[in-house]
Amino acid sequence: MYPDWPAVEAAIDHLVAASEKPFSAATALRARALAVISQGRYRAPDEVGDGYGPTISFHWTNLAPHPIEIEAHSDHYELYLFRPGAFDVQHFACQSDGVMPAELIAALDALLIAPQAD
């Protein structure tokens, strides 16, 4: 698990710089937008890595009641809900660069917990 969102941003930067399959500038922007809006709002993910396609994927593997994943694409986000016996995918189109879709923020507000205060 990453200790905080600035560590996640550093991981995104490293992933983009070190990847053998290049990420589009839009994909990197979407991933960074997720990290920026999430600071102080949600718990940092357990993992950040290459997604399918080249995308950047955020995993909350130890989230109760079930794990979730968000994949940042060049023009949208996908939210994956892993429930016992079920797998749901939600698609959130982006209208402008660096702006998170309001529907995705609402979904994350319902799913993710706030970080613990020190």
C-alpha positions as CSV (number, residue, x, y, z in Angstrom):
1,M,0.0,0.0,0.0
2,Y,1.2,3.5,-0.8
3,P,1.5,5.7,2.3
4,D,-0.2,8.7,0.6
5,W,-1.1,10.2,-2.8
6,P,2.2,12.1,-3.3
7,A,3.8,8.6,-3.3
8,V,1.2,7.5,-5.8
9,E,2.1,10.5,-8.0
10,A,5.8,9.6,-7.8
11,A,4.9,6.0,-8.8
12,I,2.9,7.3,-11.8
13,D,5.8,9.4,-12.9
14,H,8.2,6.4,-12.6
15,L,5.8,4.1,-14.4
16,V,5.5,6.6,-17.3
17,A,9.2,7.2,-17.5
18,A,10.3,3.5,-17.2
19,S,7.6,1.7,-19.3
20,E,8.6,-0.2,-22.4
21,K,5.2,0.4,-23.9
22,P,4.7,4.2,-24.1
23,F,1.7,5.8,-22.4
24,S,-0.1,8.6,-24.2
25,A,0.1,12.1,-22.6
26,A,-3.6,11.9,-22.1
27,T,-3.4,8.6,-20.2
28,A,-0.7,10.0,-17.9
29,L,-2.8,13.2,-17.4
30,R,-5.9,11.1,-16.4
31,A,-3.9,9.1,-13.9
32,R,-2.4,12.3,-12.4
33,A,-5.9,13.9,-12.2
34,L,-7.1,10.9,-10.2
35,A,-4.2,11.3,-7.8
36,V,-4.7,15.0,-7.4
37,I,-8.4,14.9,-6.7
38,S,-8.0,11.9,-4.4
39,Q,-5.5,13.6,-2.0
40,G,-7.0,14.0,1.4
41,R,-10.3,12.5,0.1
42,Y,-9.6,8.8,-0.3
43,R,-7.2,6.2,1.0
44,A,-4.2,5.7,-1.3
45,P,-4.3,2.5,-3.4
46,D,-2.5,-0.7,-2.6
47,E,-0.9,-0.9,-6.0
48,V,-0.3,1.2,-9.1
49,G,0.8,-0.4,-12.3
50,D,0.5,-1.0,-16.0
51,G,-3.1,-1.7,-17.0
52,Y,-4.3,-3.4,-20.2
53,G,-3.7,-1.5,-23.3
54,P,-1.4,0.9,-22.2
55,T,-3.3,2.2,-19.3
56,I,-2.4,3.1,-15.7
57,S,-4.2,1.0,-13.1
58,F,-4.9,1.7,-9.5
59,H,-5.8,-1.3,-7.2
60,W,-7.4,-1.4,-3.8
61,T,-7.0,-5.1,-3.1
62,N,-7.6,-4.9,0.7
63,L,-10.8,-2.8,0.5
64,A,-13.8,-4.1,2.4
65,P,-16.3,-5.3,1.4
66,H,-14.6,-6.1,-1.9
67,P,-11.6,-5.0,-4.0
68,I,-11.9,-2.4,-6.7
69,E,-9.6,-1.2,-9.6
70,I,-9.6,2.0,-11.6
71,E,-8.0,2.1,-15.0
72,A,-7.0,5.4,-16.5
73,H,-7.3,5.4,-20.3
74,S,-6.6,8.3,-22.7
75,D,-10.2,9.3,-23.0
76,H,-12.0,7.6,-20.1
77,Y,-11.8,5.8,-16.8
78,E,-13.0,2.3,-16.1
79,L,-14.0,1.2,-12.6
80,Y,-13.9,-2.5,-11.8
81,L,-15.9,-3.9,-8.9
82,F,-14.8,-7.4,-7.8
83,R,-17.7,-9.0,-5.8
84,P,-18.0,-12.7,-4.9
85,G,-19.4,-14.4,-8.0
86,A,-19.7,-11.1,-9.9
87,F,-17.5,-8.7,-11.8
88,D,-18.9,-5.3,-12.8
89,V,-17.3,-2.7,-15.1
90,Q,-18.4,0.9,-15.2
91,H,-17.2,3.3,-17.9
92,F,-16.8,7.1,-17.3
93,A,-16.1,9.2,-20.4
94,C,-13.9,12.3,-20.0
95,Q,-15.1,15.6,-21.5
96,S,-11.9,17.7,-21.0
97,D,-8.3,17.2,-20.0
98,G,-7.5,17.0,-16.3
99,V,-11.1,17.0,-15.2
100,M,-12.5,13.9,-13.5
101,P,-16.1,12.9,-14.5
102,A,-18.5,13.9,-11.7
103,E,-20.1,10.4,-12.0
104,L,-16.8,8.8,-11.2
105,I,-16.2,11.0,-8.2
106,A,-19.7,10.1,-6.9
107,A,-18.9,6.4,-7.3
108,L,-15.6,6.7,-5.5
109,D,-17.2,8.7,-2.7
110,A,-19.5,5.7,-2.2
111,L,-16.7,3.1,-2.4
112,L,-13.5,4.5,-1.0
113,I,-12.8,5.4,2.6
114,A,-11.1,8.6,3.6
115,P,-7.4,8.4,4.7
116,Q,-6.8,8.1,8.5
117,A,-5.8,11.3,10.2
118,D,-2.4,11.1,11.9
